[in-house]
Amino acid sequence: MNKEFKKRLRPMNSIPSLEAAEKIIYLKIIDYTEQWSIRKMKGFDLARERLQELFEQRYKQG
């Protein structure tokens, strides 16, 4: 991630203020978080399905 920040900030040697640099870093962190939040681990689909079944059995509605 640090490498990514350097890549984004290096060509912007004329960043007008510290706030501008902070905004660039903030937006990159948001993007990074979004990418990782939708990522699934290998094999987790099977476990997720089984957990869903167990949850439904235990907490049946009605």
C-alpha positions as CSV (number, residue, x, y, z in Angstrom):
1,M,0.0,0.0,0.0
2,N,2.9,2.4,0.8
3,K,4.2,1.7,-2.7
4,E,0.8,2.7,-4.1
5,F,0.8,6.0,-2.2
6,K,4.3,6.9,-3.5
7,K,3.1,6.0,-7.0
8,R,0.1,8.4,-6.7
9,L,1.9,11.2,-5.0
10,R,5.2,11.2,-6.9
11,P,3.9,12.7,-10.2
12,M,2.1,15.4,-8.2
13,N,5.1,17.3,-7.0
14,S,3.1,20.5,-7.2
15,I,0.4,19.4,-4.7
16,P,-1.0,22.7,-3.6
17,S,-1.5,21.8,0.1
18,L,-1.3,19.2,2.7
19,E,-5.1,18.8,2.5
20,A,-4.8,17.9,-1.2
21,A,-2.2,15.1,-0.3
22,E,-4.4,13.9,2.5
23,K,-7.4,13.8,0.2
24,I,-5.5,11.7,-2.3
25,I,-4.4,9.2,0.4
26,Y,-8.0,9.1,1.8
27,L,-9.5,8.3,-1.6
28,K,-6.9,5.6,-2.2
29,I,-7.7,4.0,1.2
30,I,-11.4,4.1,0.4
31,D,-10.7,2.4,-3.0
32,Y,-8.5,-0.2,-1.4
33,T,-11.1,-1.0,1.3
34,E,-13.8,-1.4,-1.3
35,Q,-11.7,-3.8,-3.3
36,W,-11.0,-6.0,-0.3
37,S,-14.5,-5.9,1.1
38,I,-15.9,-7.7,-1.9
39,R,-13.1,-10.3,-2.2
40,K,-14.0,-13.8,-1.2
41,M,-11.6,-16.4,0.2
42,K,-11.2,-19.7,-1.8
43,G,-13.6,-22.3,-0.5
44,F,-15.6,-19.9,1.6
45,D,-18.7,-20.3,-0.5
46,L,-19.2,-23.8,0.8
47,A,-18.7,-22.8,4.3
48,R,-20.9,-19.8,3.9
49,E,-23.7,-22.0,2.5
50,R,-23.4,-24.4,5.4
51,L,-23.4,-21.6,8.0
52,Q,-26.5,-20.1,6.4
53,E,-28.2,-23.5,6.7
54,L,-27.2,-23.8,10.4
55,F,-28.4,-20.3,11.1
56,E,-31.8,-20.9,9.4
57,Q,-32.2,-24.1,11.4
58,R,-31.5,-22.5,14.7
59,Y,-33.4,-19.3,14.1
60,K,-36.4,-20.3,12.2
61,Q,-38.9,-17.5,11.8
62,G,-42.5,-18.1,12.5
